Amino acid sequence: MNNLILNGQALSLHEIDAVALAGCRVEVAGEAFRRVKESRDLIESILAAGETVYGVNTGFGKLADVRIPGDKLAELQINLVRSHAGGVGEPLAEGEARAMLLLRANVLAKGFSGVRTELLELLVGLLNVGVHPVIPEKGSVGASGDLAPLAHLALVVVGEGEAFYRGERLAGGEALRRAGLTALQLTAKEGLALLNGTQAMTAVGALATARAQRVVELCDLSGAMSLEALMGTPAAFDERIHLARPHTGQIAAAEHLMRLMEGSEIRESHREHDSRVQDAYCLRCMPQVHGAVRGVLEHVAGVLQTEAGSATDNPLVFPGKSGGGAVISGGNFHGAPLSYAFDYAALAMTDLAGITERRVDRLLNPDINEGLPAFLSLDPGLSSGFMIAQIVAAALINECQVLSHPSSTGSIPTDGGKEDHVSMGMTGAIKLRHIVEHTERILAIELMCAAQALEFRRPLKSSARIEGAYDAVRTVIPHLERDRVLAPDIEALAAAIRAGELDAWRE
């Protein structure tokens, strides 16, 4: 896509993906710079008048009642950044760090943060030259936003902390120097404006949700391949059934499944003498389950899009049109809308993983796999075939089931009781990312097994779309002639799913 112009607008998952993963360049609209300057002018006028305003010339959180003298305001801001950079664990992925930079810049572009235009320009500069702050993924409770992750981002802005640049992990100041950027000395309100907000959870959750949307459509494909290999019937995808229960996602999934199987030789071969009235639920109810997951993800994507264009720092600065204006403290940094959405998505994706694994079992289990060899082995007994693949899927699903326990209900008071109800939204975003990653692997296992199973139906072929998907799978992993180590196959196919290499066969 062309350069993304930031104006504080809502951002779609596609736009976030384009910047975070595809390297799309970012610019700031002139109108946004004007708004930013107006809000900064109000902060300057407050300082000149000697007024006391939270976050401008006071302490933070429990220390909000402490007035800070004018000659200490710069020190106050850098102290805030340093003191809150206490995150632990592995760094966020490069794409997640880029998404954070994008989202934080977009918040500032709304013009409610009271910062200088130079700060906004530097955030965009970091994106465009590829300086990515090292941001530990753990340490946020999701109110007052993602304080610890955003503090690590802010450290690089002031020339401290660490950053990745051209494949190297460097001191933040050195990364800026090599990239030709200059660190900023923060002034009144700017440290707080960088730290208050939901950009870490939004970044991680947005990228995970985009991956989840790809997965649910590819599960239609893998499910259709399994149905064909099991000599099942697409009768349950008849449009009349789904129009009688008109959930949008269900209708879309049924139509997709029917389209994927159109023109199948395998289906025609057993249409006349098929004695089964209906298939097992994991096959017959794909439109209902896959469609419901689609609906959940559409809702979550909408929440994320709204959040990406929202002012989430505190206090918010509202310039007046004729010299007035107000700085108002509120709670837009609270991650509840996102936290609930991530828990919802986690439940849906865990169930999607579950129905996918059930299809894997039907392909492998000789008691129910419609005459296919046990575990799809060419020599069952001597060879175990794909036996372990279903066991791996079961293990991954169990972890998804544990991870799908809600984090949004786990509030723990912080900051001396001042922040007495928190969202745990970052926990929810990280959980969702792990669940999506596991589901990608379970999807890879179904595709791997379904491709092998289709070979036992030769010379009959499936539809053109499914045969094309079969060929795509075979470009990644070979046919299983005899037992081999399956771990690299599963990971290779999961990586291909993640990279979009099978996307052409979603339609």
MARDRENSE-767666 format. One record per residue (C-alpha): x, y, z; residue in three letters. Coordinates in steps of 0.25 Angstrom, whole numbers, plus 5000, padded with zeros to 4 digits. Example, Ala and Ser with C-alpha at 12.3 -4.5 7.8 and 13.67 -1.06 7.14 Angstrom:
<atoms>
504949825031ala
505549965029ser
</atoms>
This chain:
<atoms>
500050005000met
500450154999asn
500950225011asn
500050225022leu
499650375026ile
499350385041leu
498350475046asn
497850415059gly
496850335051gln
496350185054ala
497350085048leu
496949955042ser
497649825044leu
498149825030his
498749965032glu
499449925045ile
499949805038asp
500449885026ala
501349965035val
501749865046ala
502049745036leu
502149805022ala
502949925025gly
501950025020cys
502450165022arg
501750265031val
501450415030glu
500750515038val
499650595033ala
499850755034gly
498450765041glu
499050675052ala
500250755054phe
499350875055arg
498550815066arg
499750765073val
500350905074lys
499050955079glu
498950855091ser
500450885094arg
500151035094asp
499151015105leu
500150935113ile
501151055112glu
500051155116ser
499751075128ile
501151065132leu
501351215130ala
500051245139ala
500651155150gly
499351065151glu
499450925157thr
499050815147val
499250665149tyr
500350615140gly
500850745136val
501450795149asn
501050695160thr
501450555163gly
500750435158phe
499750325163gly
499850325178lys
500750445178leu
499750535170ala
499650625181asp
501150665181val
501350795174arg
502650805166ile
503450935164pro
503650985150gly
505150965150asp
504950815152lys
503850785142leu
504850725132ala
505450635142glu
504050595146leu
503850545132gln
505150465131ile
504950405145asn
503550355141leu
504150285129val
505350225136arg
504550185148ser
503450115140his
504350035131ala
504249905139gly
503749815129gly
504249665129val
504249545120gly
504549535105glu
504549655096pro
503349675087leu
503449635073ala
503949745063glu
502549755057gly
501949775071glu
502949885074ala
502649945061arg
501149945063ala
501350005077met
502150125071leu
501050135060leu
499950135070leu
500650235080arg
500950335069ala
499450325064asn
498950355078val
499850475079leu
499350515065ala
497950535071lys
498450665078gly
497950635092phe
499350595098ser
500050735100gly
501350695094val
502250765084arg
502250735070thr
503650685070glu
503250565079leu
502250525069leu
503250535058glu
504250455065leu
503350335067leu
503050335052val
504450355049gly
504750225058leu
503750145049leu
504250195036asn
505750165038val
505550035045gly
505950065060val
505149975068his
505149985084pro
505449865092val
504149845100ile
504049735110pro
502649675108glu
502249655123lys
501949755133gly
500749835129ser
499449815137val
498649905126gly
498350025135ala
498850135135ser
499050065122gly
500249995118asp
501250075126leu
502449975127ala
502449945112pro
502250085108leu
503350135117ala
504350045110his
503850105097leu
504050245103ala
505450215107leu
505950205093val
505250335090val
506150405100val
507450325096gly
507450215106glu
506950075107gly
507249975096glu
506749965081ala
506849875070phe
507449935057tyr
507849865045arg
507849725052gly
508749775064glu
508249795078arg
508949935082leu
508850035093ala
507750135090gly
508550255088gly
509550175078glu
508350125070ala
507850265068leu
509250315065arg
509450215054arg
508050245048ala
508350385048gly
507250425058leu
507450515070thr
506850485084ala
505950575091leu
505950635105gln
504550625110leu
503850745115thr
502550765124ala
501450655121lys
502250585110glu
502750465119gly
501350435124leu
500750455110ala
501750345105leu
501450245116leu
499950255118asn
499150175108gly
498750045103thr
499750035091gln
500449905095ala
499249825097met
498649885084thr
499849855076ala
500049705081val
498549685080gly
498349745067ala
499449655060leu
498949535067ala
497549565063thr
497949585048ala
498649445049arg
497449385055ala
496549435043gln
497449365034arg
497449235042val
495949225042val
495749235027glu
496849135025leu
496149045035cys
495049045024asp
496048995014leu
496648885023ser
495248845028gly
494848835013ala
496048745010met
495748655022ser
494248645018leu
494748605004glu
495748505009ala
494648445018leu
493648425007met
492748525014gly
491548605009thr
491448755007pro
489948745009ala
490048815022ala
490548935015phe
489348955007asp
488949105007glu
487549085011arg
488049025024ile
488849145028his
487849255023leu
486849185033ala
487849225044arg
488449355037pro
489749385045his
490649455036thr
491849375039gly
491149245038gln
490649275024ile
491949325020ala
492649195025ala
491649105018ala
491749175005glu
493249175006his
493249025009leu
492248994997met
493049074988arg
494349004992leu
493748864988met
493048904975glu
493348804964gly
493948694973ser
494148554966glu
494248494980ile
492848544984arg
492248504971glu
492848364972ser
491948334985his
490748424983arg
489848314978glu
490148204988his
490548285000asp
489848215012ser
490148315022arg
489048415025val
489948515032gln
491448535036asp
492048555050ala
491948695056tyr
493348735054cys
493048715039leu
491548755038arg
491548875048cys
492748945042met
491949065037pro
491349075051gln
492649075058val
493549135048his
492449245046gly
492349275060ala
493849295061val
493749385049arg
492749465057gly
493549475069val
494749525062leu
494049625054glu
493549685067his
494949685073val
495449755060ala
494449865062gly
494849885076val
496349895072leu
496049985060gln
495350085070thr
496450075080glu
497550105070ala
496850235067gly
496550275081ser
497250375091ala
497650285103thr
498650365111asp
498350445123asn
498050555126pro
497550595112leu
497750735107val
496550815100phe
497050945094pro
495951055093gly
495651125080lys
495851265087ser
496951245097gly
496151165106gly
496351015108gly
496350905119ala
497250795123val
496350685129ile
496750555136ser
496050425133gly
496250285130gly
496350255115asn
497550175118phe
496750065124his
496849945116gly
495549875119ala
494949885105pro
496149815099leu
496349715111ser
494949665110tyr
495049655094ala
496349575096phe
495749475105asp
494549455096tyr
495549435084ala
496349335092ala
495149255095leu
494749245081ala
496049215076met
496249105086thr
494949045081asp
495349055067leu
496648985070ala
495748875077gly
494848845065ile
496048845056thr
496748735065glu
495448655064arg
495548645049arg
497048605050val
496648495059asp
495548445049arg
496648445038leu
497548355046leu
496748265055asn
496448135048pro
495148115055asp
494548235049ile
495348285037asn
494548215025glu
495548115021gly
496748195021leu
497948125027pro
498248135042ala
498948275044phe
499048285029leu
500248195029ser
500648115017leu
501048005026asp
500248015039pro
500947945050gly
502347955045leu
502148105043ser
501348195052ser
501048295042gly
500348415047phe
500048365061met
500848465068ile
500248575060ala
498948565067gln
499648545081ile
500348675078val
499048745074ala
498448695087ala
499548755096ala
499448885089leu
497948895091ile
498148865106asn
499048985107glu
498049065099cys
496949025109gln
497849065121val
498149205114leu
496749235110ser
496349255125his
496049395126pro
497049495130ser
496049615130ser
495449565143thr
496749565150gly
496949705155ser
497949735166ile
498049875172pro
499349945169thr
500050075172asp
499650085187gly
498250065184gly
498050185175lys
497950085163glu
497049995170asp
496449925157his
497249885146val
496949815132ser
498049715131met
497949745116gly
499349715112met
499249585119thr
498049555110gly
498749605097ala
499949515100ile
499049395103lys
498349415090leu
499649425082arg
500049285088his
498649225085ile
498749275071val
500149215069glu
499649075075his
498449085065thr
499349105054glu
500148985057arg
498848895059ile
498348955045leu
499648905039ala
499448775045ile
498148755039glu
498648805025leu
499748705026met
498848595029cys
497748625020ala
498748645008ala
499248505011gln
497848445012ala
497448504999leu
498548424993glu
497848294997phe
496648334989arg
497448344976arg
497248334964pro
496048414968leu
496248564970lys
495548664978ser
495148804974ser
496148894966ala
496248984979arg
496548874988ile
497548804978glu
498248944977gly
498348944992ala
498848804992tyr
499948844983asp
500248964992ala
500448875004val
501348784996arg
502248904992thr
502548915007val
502548775012ile
502648635004pro
501748515004his
502048425016leu
502648295010glu
503248245023arg
503348295037asp
504148415038arg
504348535049val
503048615047leu
503448735056ala
504048805044pro
502848785035asp
501848835045ile
502748965048glu
502948985033ala
501548975029leu
501149065041ala
502149165037ala
501549165022ala
500149185028ile
500749305036arg
501449365024ala
500149355016gly
500749255006glu
499349185006leu
498549305005asp
498149284991ala
497349154994trp
496449225005arg
495549264993glu
</atoms>
